[in-house]
Every structure is written in structure tokens, then in C-alpha cells.
């Protein structure tokens, strides 16, 4: 069949189901802690293709390429900084092969994770360096056959802007998600509402925004509620972790069941998400349960944070409307002024 167009498919469907975890499932195939998954695009092509095939068979409409850490800064940790084009192109090609092998439309999303560097003014990474790194990766993913670029797990405004500008050196649509894992904020302090506002003010805004990873399915849905409340016109992505991680028997285990992720998928949809998937811990079985849940659901009322919490687990104080970070800063300011007056 003809290759699917991401924006056309998005506009013609009530929801699209993305895939689940790359790392979790590659670890189950033999990836070792500390290894670069991107090197498997050359060394274990059969396993990477199996990853995509299994998610497609489970019902995913979108599969993310095995290129999350495929920028030069991350690959430098494995002495592979000169292989950015090769590894990213191969990542997209492997996903493309599996997407093209089925008789329904499946979108290949070129995954682009953070550089691992701290941007100016806090750190030393410049905007221009970030743009160059993301552009190199984005162009290779486009050349390999990606349908859309998928910026994910970003935490700072500065890196978001660099990644978006780098991605826009291609002709592809762009999705950009942040990870809200610090009391309802990103590691660098952005709230879901602040991110929605930031994305909307870019010269060429992302085609979809959202959240991935984080601290579990409940907080992810609460994050979606915050984004859609701030910008009701945004196309929003929900790609949450499969429950809460715990260290068991020498590895990280996520406690989310297929039933919990099925509930999460419906709540994310009712909260305004149009693209729904899973992140860390999410297996093919979880994705299959999410597909069934969405296919047999006609939608419900927008949930409250309390309803999300009752179904999926605890959420942050920020999701409940209490900004502990702002209150702490105000308190420290009052205490500082008091000391200065003394």
C-alpha cells in the first residue's frame, strides 16, 4: 500500500496508538546496561526489526526508531560520534521495513532524545551547537525513511528550541514531548502549562506536543490535563511509563499491568490526548491491551485529577493545583528579606 502521511492520518483519526518502550524490550533481547542501543542498528538488525514488528502486531500505528541517543554528544560516550548519519539512517530504515510490510498505515517516527548536555546560560552548550547536533540526526532520519521527527524526553526550554530548529532543517513534521518528573515539572522547572505556551509561541510550532516518560501513568495523564487546559487547540501526545519503577532481582521492574495501561489509554484520550502510547516498562502486551481498550471505547467526560488518581495512582501536588516549588521560592524570599532587615 502507499506510504502513510503522518498529518493526513492524524487528521482522519480520533486517536493514533504509538508504541511502547525501546530500552525495556531491547534489554529483554539481550542489551546490556551501559551499551548503546543505537549500535544494535548495525550489530543486531534482526532484533531491532523484531522490536518494531512486535509493536506493529500489537496494534501500534506509530513506531519510534531505535535512535533515541543517536546524536553526536550521546554517541561520543561510546566512541561513535562519527557514526551519527550511518546509525540514524539505519534506525529509520529498519523501522521502515517493518512498517511497509503490513497492509495498514504505520508511521515511522524518528526518535531524537536529549544530548545529555546542559545548555547556556546554566551550562556550556550553546544554542548553535545544539541545533547542529539535532540537524545532523534529523537529516539522517529523514534520509532513512522517517515520516515524522519525534523529539522526546526534553527538560529545558533551551534544548527544546535547539531541537526544534534542528528538526526544521528537514521537510518532516515534528512532534516534541517533554518529561515531567520533578514534582510535576521538568528537571529544569517547566510546568505542563508553561510548555504548552512555549511551544505555541515558536515561529514554526511543533505539529504535536506532549509528555513522555516521567513518574508513571497517573502523572502523565495529569500532565495532559494541564497541557490541554492551557492550549485546547494543541495536538497532544501521551506516552507514559508503565507504572512506577522498582529495583527487583537485579533489574528495574515497572508495576503497571496491561489492565492499568488500558485504563490509562482511555483516561489520556478523555483528557485530550490524540496520540497515546507507552514509555519505560511498556511491553507489547501492554500496547495490545491499550489498542483493545481504545477500539472498544467511544469516549467519556474529561476526568478530574481526583478521578485520575483513583484509577491510576498518586499524582504530584502541582497536578492538584499546589505549586510547591513556587511556594518554596516565595518562602525563601520572605526569609531572606527578614534576615536582611535584621
The 8 nearest C-alpha neighbors of each residue, nearest first, counted from 0:
[[1, 102, 2, 103, 99, 104, 101, 3],
 [2, 0, 3, 104, 99, 4, 103, 102],
 [1, 3, 0, 4, 104, 99, 105, 106],
 [4, 2, 104, 5, 1, 106, 105, 8],
 [3, 5, 7, 6, 8, 2, 146, 106],
 [4, 6, 8, 7, 9, 3, 146, 106],
 [5, 7, 9, 8, 4, 10, 172, 206],
 [8, 6, 10, 4, 9, 5, 11, 3],
 [9, 7, 11, 5, 6, 10, 4, 12],
 [8, 10, 6, 7, 11, 12, 5, 15],
 [11, 9, 7, 8, 12, 6, 13, 5],
 [10, 12, 8, 9, 7, 13, 6, 14],
 [11, 13, 14, 9, 10, 8, 15, 273],
 [14, 12, 273, 11, 15, 9, 10, 274],
 [15, 13, 273, 12, 274, 16, 275, 9],
 [16, 14, 274, 60, 273, 275, 17, 12],
 [15, 17, 59, 275, 60, 276, 274, 61],
 [16, 18, 276, 61, 59, 60, 275, 62],
 [17, 19, 59, 62, 276, 54, 61, 277],
 [20, 18, 277, 281, 278, 276, 282, 286],
 [21, 19, 278, 279, 281, 23, 22, 280],
 [20, 22, 24, 23, 25, 19, 65, 50],
 [21, 23, 25, 24, 20, 26, 279, 36],
 [24, 22, 26, 20, 25, 280, 21, 279],
 [23, 25, 27, 26, 22, 21, 20, 28],
 [24, 26, 28, 22, 27, 30, 23, 21],
 [27, 25, 30, 29, 28, 23, 24, 22],
 [26, 28, 24, 25, 29, 23, 30, 22],
 [29, 27, 25, 26, 30, 24, 46, 23],
 [28, 30, 26, 27, 31, 25, 24, 46],
 [29, 31, 26, 25, 28, 34, 32, 27],
 [32, 30, 34, 29, 33, 26, 35, 25],
 [31, 33, 34, 30, 26, 35, 29, 250],
 [34, 32, 31, 35, 30, 36, 77, 76],
 [35, 33, 32, 31, 36, 30, 77, 38],
 [34, 36, 37, 38, 33, 77, 39, 74],
 [37, 35, 38, 39, 34, 65, 30, 22],
 [36, 38, 39, 35, 40, 66, 65, 69],
 [39, 37, 40, 36, 35, 41, 42, 86],
 [38, 40, 42, 43, 41, 37, 36, 44],
 [41, 39, 44, 38, 37, 90, 42, 89],
 [40, 42, 39, 38, 44, 43, 86, 89],
 [41, 43, 39, 40, 44, 38, 45, 37],
 [44, 42, 39, 45, 46, 41, 40, 47],
 [43, 45, 47, 40, 46, 41, 48, 42],
 [46, 44, 48, 43, 47, 49, 50, 40],
 [47, 45, 49, 48, 44, 43, 50, 28],
 [48, 46, 50, 44, 49, 45, 43, 40],
 [47, 49, 45, 51, 50, 46, 93, 52],
 [48, 50, 52, 46, 47, 51, 53, 45],
 [51, 49, 47, 48, 53, 52, 46, 54],
 [52, 50, 54, 48, 49, 53, 94, 55],
 [53, 51, 49, 55, 54, 50, 97, 48],
 [52, 54, 56, 50, 55, 51, 49, 57],
 [53, 55, 57, 51, 56, 52, 59, 283],
 [56, 54, 59, 52, 58, 57, 53, 51],
 [55, 57, 53, 58, 54, 52, 59, 287],
 [58, 56, 287, 54, 55, 283, 286, 53],
 [59, 57, 55, 56, 290, 287, 54, 60],
 [60, 58, 55, 16, 17, 18, 61, 54],
 [59, 61, 105, 16, 17, 15, 106, 58],
 [62, 60, 17, 106, 59, 105, 107, 18],
 [63, 61, 18, 107, 108, 17, 106, 51],
 [64, 62, 108, 110, 109, 107, 65, 61],
 [63, 65, 109, 90, 66, 110, 91, 94],
 [64, 66, 90, 37, 67, 63, 110, 36],
 [65, 67, 69, 110, 64, 68, 37, 87],
 [66, 68, 112, 111, 110, 69, 65, 64],
 [69, 67, 66, 73, 112, 70, 74, 111],
 [68, 70, 66, 67, 74, 83, 87, 37],
 [69, 71, 72, 73, 68, 136, 132, 74],
 [70, 72, 80, 74, 73, 75, 83, 132],
 [73, 71, 75, 74, 114, 70, 80, 115],
 [74, 72, 75, 68, 71, 70, 76, 114],
 [73, 75, 80, 79, 71, 76, 77, 72],
 [76, 74, 80, 78, 77, 72, 73, 79],
 [75, 77, 74, 78, 73, 72, 79, 80],
 [76, 78, 75, 79, 74, 35, 80, 73],
 [79, 77, 75, 76, 80, 74, 81, 82],
 [80, 78, 74, 77, 82, 75, 81, 83],
 [81, 79, 71, 75, 74, 82, 78, 83],
 [80, 82, 79, 83, 71, 78, 84, 75],
 [83, 81, 85, 79, 80, 84, 86, 74],
 [84, 82, 86, 85, 81, 87, 71, 80],
 [85, 83, 139, 87, 82, 86, 88, 136],
 [84, 86, 82, 88, 83, 87, 89, 139],
 [87, 85, 89, 83, 88, 84, 82, 90],
 [88, 86, 90, 89, 140, 84, 139, 85],
 [87, 89, 143, 139, 140, 91, 85, 90],
 [88, 90, 92, 86, 87, 91, 40, 93],
 [91, 89, 87, 65, 64, 93, 88, 92],
 [90, 92, 143, 94, 88, 89, 93, 64],
 [91, 93, 95, 89, 143, 90, 94, 144],
 [94, 92, 96, 95, 90, 91, 48, 89],
 [93, 95, 91, 97, 96, 92, 64, 51],
 [94, 96, 92, 98, 93, 97, 91, 99],
 [97, 95, 93, 99, 94, 98, 92, 100],
 [96, 98, 100, 94, 99, 95, 52, 51],
 [99, 97, 95, 105, 100, 96, 94, 101],
 [98, 100, 96, 97, 101, 95, 2, 105],
 [99, 101, 97, 98, 96, 102, 95, 103],
 [102, 100, 99, 103, 98, 97, 104, 105],
 [101, 103, 0, 104, 100, 99, 98, 105],
 [102, 104, 101, 105, 0, 98, 99, 60],
 [105, 103, 3, 106, 102, 60, 2, 98],
 [106, 104, 60, 98, 61, 103, 107, 3],
 [105, 107, 61, 60, 146, 108, 62, 5],
 [108, 106, 145, 146, 62, 61, 63, 95],
 [109, 107, 63, 147, 148, 145, 149, 146],
 [108, 110, 148, 64, 149, 145, 140, 63],
 [109, 111, 149, 67, 66, 64, 63, 108],
 [112, 110, 150, 67, 149, 151, 66, 109],
 [111, 113, 67, 151, 68, 150, 152, 110],
 [114, 112, 115, 153, 152, 111, 68, 151],
 [115, 113, 116, 72, 73, 70, 112, 68],
 [114, 116, 113, 73, 117, 72, 112, 68],
 [115, 117, 114, 118, 124, 122, 72, 113],
 [118, 116, 122, 124, 123, 121, 119, 115],
 [117, 119, 124, 122, 123, 125, 121, 120],
 [120, 118, 122, 121, 123, 124, 125, 117],
 [119, 121, 122, 118, 123, 124, 125, 117],
 [122, 120, 119, 118, 117, 123, 124, 157],
 [123, 121, 117, 119, 118, 120, 124, 116],
 [122, 124, 119, 118, 125, 117, 121, 120],
 [125, 123, 118, 119, 117, 122, 116, 128],
 [126, 124, 128, 127, 119, 118, 123, 129],
 [125, 127, 129, 128, 161, 130, 124, 157],
 [126, 128, 130, 125, 129, 131, 161, 124],
 [129, 127, 131, 125, 126, 130, 132, 124],
 [128, 130, 126, 132, 161, 127, 131, 133],
 [129, 131, 165, 161, 127, 133, 128, 132],
 [130, 132, 134, 128, 129, 133, 135, 127],
 [133, 131, 129, 135, 134, 130, 70, 128],
 [132, 134, 165, 136, 130, 135, 162, 131],
 [133, 135, 165, 137, 131, 136, 132, 166],
 [136, 134, 132, 133, 138, 137, 131, 139],
 [135, 137, 133, 139, 134, 138, 70, 140],
 [138, 136, 134, 140, 139, 166, 135, 133],
 [137, 139, 141, 140, 135, 136, 134, 169],
 [140, 138, 88, 142, 84, 136, 141, 137],
 [141, 139, 143, 88, 137, 142, 87, 138],
 [140, 142, 145, 138, 144, 143, 139, 137],
 [141, 143, 139, 140, 144, 138, 88, 145],
 [144, 142, 88, 91, 92, 140, 141, 145],
 [143, 145, 141, 142, 91, 92, 95, 146],
 [144, 146, 107, 141, 109, 91, 108, 140],
 [147, 145, 107, 108, 106, 5, 144, 171],
 [148, 146, 108, 172, 171, 145, 173, 109],
 [149, 147, 109, 173, 108, 174, 172, 150],
 [148, 150, 110, 174, 109, 108, 111, 175],
 [149, 151, 175, 111, 112, 174, 110, 176],
 [152, 150, 176, 112, 153, 175, 177, 111],
 [151, 153, 177, 178, 112, 176, 211, 154],
 [154, 152, 177, 151, 113, 178, 155, 159],
 [153, 155, 185, 186, 187, 177, 178, 152],
 [156, 154, 187, 157, 158, 153, 159, 189],
 [155, 157, 159, 158, 160, 154, 189, 197],
 [158, 156, 160, 155, 159, 118, 161, 126],
 [157, 159, 161, 160, 155, 156, 162, 118],
 [158, 160, 156, 162, 157, 161, 163, 155],
 [159, 161, 163, 157, 158, 162, 164, 156],
 [162, 160, 130, 158, 164, 129, 163, 159],
 [163, 161, 165, 159, 164, 133, 160, 158],
 [162, 164, 166, 160, 165, 161, 159, 167],
 [163, 165, 167, 161, 166, 162, 130, 160],
 [166, 164, 134, 130, 133, 162, 167, 163],
 [165, 167, 163, 168, 137, 164, 134, 169],
 [166, 168, 164, 169, 165, 163, 170, 171],
 [167, 169, 166, 165, 134, 164, 170, 138],
 [170, 168, 167, 171, 166, 138, 137, 141],
 [169, 171, 172, 167, 168, 141, 166, 147],
 [170, 172, 147, 169, 173, 148, 146, 141],
 [173, 171, 147, 206, 148, 170, 174, 205],
 [172, 174, 148, 205, 206, 147, 149, 171],
 [173, 175, 207, 149, 205, 206, 208, 150],
 [176, 174, 150, 208, 151, 149, 205, 207],
 [177, 175, 209, 210, 151, 208, 211, 152],
 [176, 178, 153, 152, 210, 154, 151, 211],
 [177, 179, 152, 213, 211, 210, 212, 185],
 [180, 178, 185, 184, 213, 183, 181, 177],
 [179, 181, 213, 214, 185, 178, 183, 184],
 [182, 180, 184, 183, 186, 185, 179, 188],
 [183, 181, 315, 184, 180, 317, 316, 179],
 [182, 184, 181, 179, 317, 315, 180, 318],
 [185, 183, 190, 179, 181, 189, 188, 182],
 [184, 186, 179, 154, 188, 189, 187, 180],
 [185, 187, 188, 154, 181, 184, 180, 179],
 [188, 186, 185, 155, 154, 189, 184, 156],
 [187, 189, 185, 184, 186, 190, 155, 154],
 [190, 188, 185, 184, 193, 187, 194, 191],
 [189, 191, 184, 193, 192, 194, 188, 183],
 [190, 192, 194, 226, 193, 225, 222, 195],
 [193, 191, 226, 195, 229, 194, 190, 225],
 [194, 192, 190, 196, 191, 195, 189, 197],
 [193, 195, 197, 191, 196, 192, 198, 190],
 [194, 196, 192, 198, 193, 197, 226, 199],
 [195, 197, 193, 199, 194, 198, 192, 200],
 [198, 196, 194, 200, 195, 199, 193, 201],
 [197, 199, 195, 200, 196, 201, 204, 194],
 [198, 200, 196, 197, 201, 204, 195, 205],
 [199, 201, 197, 198, 196, 202, 204, 203],
 [202, 200, 204, 203, 198, 199, 197, 205],
 [201, 203, 204, 200, 199, 198, 205, 164],
 [204, 202, 201, 205, 200, 167, 199, 163],
 [203, 205, 201, 199, 198, 202, 206, 200],
 [206, 204, 173, 207, 174, 175, 208, 203],
 [205, 207, 173, 174, 172, 204, 208, 234],
 [208, 206, 174, 234, 205, 235, 175, 233],
 [209, 207, 175, 235, 176, 174, 236, 234],
 [208, 210, 236, 176, 235, 237, 177, 175],
 [209, 211, 176, 177, 237, 178, 236, 238],
 [212, 210, 238, 239, 178, 176, 177, 213],
 [211, 213, 239, 240, 278, 178, 279, 238],
 [214, 212, 180, 179, 178, 215, 211, 240],
 [215, 213, 180, 218, 243, 212, 240, 216],
 [216, 214, 242, 240, 243, 217, 218, 213],
 [215, 217, 219, 239, 218, 242, 240, 241],
 [218, 216, 311, 220, 219, 215, 312, 314],
 [217, 219, 221, 314, 220, 216, 215, 222],
 [220, 218, 222, 216, 221, 217, 239, 215],
 [219, 221, 223, 222, 217, 267, 218, 216],
 [220, 222, 218, 224, 219, 223, 318, 304],
 [223, 221, 219, 225, 220, 224, 191, 218],
 [224, 222, 220, 226, 225, 221, 227, 270],
 [223, 225, 221, 222, 227, 270, 226, 228],
 [226, 224, 222, 228, 223, 191, 192, 227],
 [227, 225, 223, 229, 192, 191, 228, 224],
 [228, 226, 231, 230, 229, 224, 225, 223],
 [227, 229, 225, 226, 230, 231, 224, 192],
 [228, 230, 226, 192, 227, 225, 231, 195],
 [231, 229, 227, 232, 228, 233, 226, 195],
 [230, 232, 227, 233, 228, 229, 226, 271],
 [231, 233, 230, 234, 227, 235, 229, 228],
 [234, 232, 231, 230, 235, 207, 227, 208],
 [235, 233, 207, 273, 208, 232, 236, 272],
 [234, 236, 272, 209, 208, 207, 273, 233],
 [235, 237, 209, 274, 272, 275, 208, 210],
 [238, 236, 275, 210, 209, 272, 239, 276],
 [239, 237, 211, 277, 276, 278, 275, 210],
 [240, 238, 277, 212, 278, 211, 216, 219],
 [239, 241, 278, 279, 215, 212, 242, 216],
 [240, 242, 255, 280, 281, 253, 215, 279],
 [241, 243, 255, 215, 254, 253, 216, 240],
 [242, 244, 215, 253, 254, 214, 245, 241],
 [245, 243, 253, 252, 251, 254, 242, 246],
 [244, 246, 252, 251, 247, 253, 243, 254],
 [245, 247, 251, 250, 252, 249, 244, 248],
 [248, 246, 250, 249, 251, 252, 245, 244],
 [249, 247, 250, 246, 251, 252, 245, 253],
 [248, 250, 247, 246, 251, 252, 245, 32],
 [249, 251, 247, 246, 248, 252, 245, 32],
 [252, 250, 246, 245, 247, 244, 253, 249],
 [251, 253, 245, 244, 246, 247, 250, 254],
 [254, 252, 244, 243, 280, 242, 255, 241],
 [253, 255, 242, 243, 256, 252, 244, 241],
 [256, 254, 242, 241, 253, 259, 260, 257],
 [255, 257, 259, 258, 260, 254, 285, 241],
 [258, 256, 285, 260, 259, 288, 261, 284],
 [259, 257, 261, 256, 260, 262, 288, 285],
 [258, 260, 256, 262, 261, 257, 255, 263],
 [261, 259, 263, 257, 262, 258, 264, 289],
 [260, 262, 289, 258, 264, 259, 263, 292],
 [263, 261, 259, 260, 265, 264, 266, 258],
 [262, 264, 260, 266, 261, 265, 267, 259],
 [265, 263, 267, 261, 262, 266, 289, 260],
 [266, 264, 268, 262, 267, 263, 269, 293],
 [265, 267, 269, 263, 268, 264, 270, 262],
 [268, 266, 270, 264, 220, 265, 269, 272],
 [267, 269, 272, 265, 270, 271, 266, 264],
 [270, 268, 266, 301, 271, 267, 299, 265],
 [271, 269, 267, 268, 301, 224, 266, 272],
 [270, 272, 268, 269, 227, 273, 267, 235],
 [273, 271, 235, 268, 236, 267, 274, 237],
 [272, 274, 14, 235, 236, 234, 275, 15],
 [275, 273, 236, 15, 14, 272, 16, 237],
 [276, 274, 237, 16, 17, 238, 236, 273],
 [277, 275, 17, 238, 18, 16, 19, 237],
 [276, 278, 19, 238, 239, 281, 240, 18],
 [277, 279, 240, 20, 19, 239, 212, 238],
 [280, 278, 240, 20, 281, 241, 23, 212],
 [279, 281, 241, 253, 23, 20, 240, 282],
 [282, 280, 19, 20, 241, 277, 279, 278],
 [283, 281, 285, 284, 19, 280, 286, 20],
 [282, 284, 286, 285, 54, 57, 287, 53],
 [285, 283, 287, 282, 286, 288, 257, 57],
 [284, 286, 257, 288, 282, 283, 287, 281],
 [285, 287, 289, 283, 288, 284, 57, 290],
 [286, 288, 57, 284, 290, 289, 285, 58],
 [289, 287, 285, 291, 286, 290, 261, 257],
 [290, 288, 261, 286, 292, 287, 291, 264],
 [291, 289, 287, 293, 292, 288, 58, 294],
 [290, 292, 294, 288, 289, 293, 295, 287],
 [291, 293, 289, 261, 290, 295, 294, 288],
 [294, 292, 296, 290, 295, 291, 289, 265],
 [293, 295, 291, 296, 292, 290, 297, 289],
 [294, 296, 293, 292, 291, 297, 290, 298],
 [297, 295, 293, 294, 298, 292, 265, 299],
 [296, 298, 295, 299, 293, 294, 265, 269],
 [299, 297, 296, 269, 300, 268, 265, 293],
 [298, 300, 269, 301, 297, 302, 265, 296],
 [301, 299, 302, 269, 298, 270, 303, 266],
 [300, 302, 269, 270, 299, 303, 271, 266],
 [303, 301, 306, 300, 270, 304, 307, 269],
 [302, 304, 306, 305, 307, 301, 224, 221],
 [303, 305, 307, 306, 308, 221, 302, 319],
 [306, 304, 308, 303, 307, 309, 302, 319],
 [305, 307, 309, 303, 308, 304, 302, 310],
 [308, 306, 304, 310, 305, 309, 311, 217],
 [307, 309, 312, 305, 313, 311, 306, 310],
 [310, 308, 306, 307, 311, 312, 305, 313],
 [311, 309, 307, 308, 312, 306, 262, 217],
 [310, 312, 217, 308, 307, 309, 216, 259],
 [313, 311, 308, 217, 309, 310, 314, 307],
 [312, 314, 308, 217, 315, 311, 218, 309],
 [313, 315, 218, 217, 308, 318, 312, 316],
 [316, 314, 317, 318, 182, 183, 319, 218],
 [315, 317, 319, 321, 318, 320, 322, 314],
 [318, 316, 321, 322, 320, 319, 315, 183],
 [317, 319, 315, 320, 316, 221, 314, 183],
 [318, 320, 316, 317, 321, 304, 315, 314],
 [321, 319, 317, 318, 322, 316, 315, 323],
 [322, 320, 317, 316, 319, 323, 318, 326],
 [321, 323, 317, 325, 324, 326, 320, 316],
 [322, 324, 326, 325, 321, 327, 317, 316],
 [325, 323, 327, 326, 322, 328, 182, 329],
 [326, 324, 328, 327, 322, 323, 329, 330],
 [325, 327, 323, 329, 328, 324, 330, 322],
 [326, 328, 330, 324, 325, 329, 323, 331],
 [329, 327, 325, 331, 330, 326, 332, 324],
 [330, 328, 332, 326, 327, 331, 325, 333],
 [331, 329, 327, 333, 332, 328, 326, 334],
 [330, 332, 334, 328, 329, 333, 335, 327],
 [331, 333, 329, 335, 330, 334, 328, 336],
 [334, 332, 330, 336, 335, 331, 337, 329],
 [333, 335, 337, 331, 332, 336, 330, 338],
 [336, 334, 332, 338, 337, 333, 331, 339],
 [335, 337, 339, 333, 338, 334, 340, 332],
 [338, 336, 334, 340, 335, 339, 333, 341],
 [337, 339, 341, 335, 340, 336, 334, 333],
 [340, 338, 336, 341, 337, 335, 334, 333],
 [341, 339, 337, 338, 336, 335, 334, 333],
 [340, 338, 339, 337, 336, 335, 334, 333]]
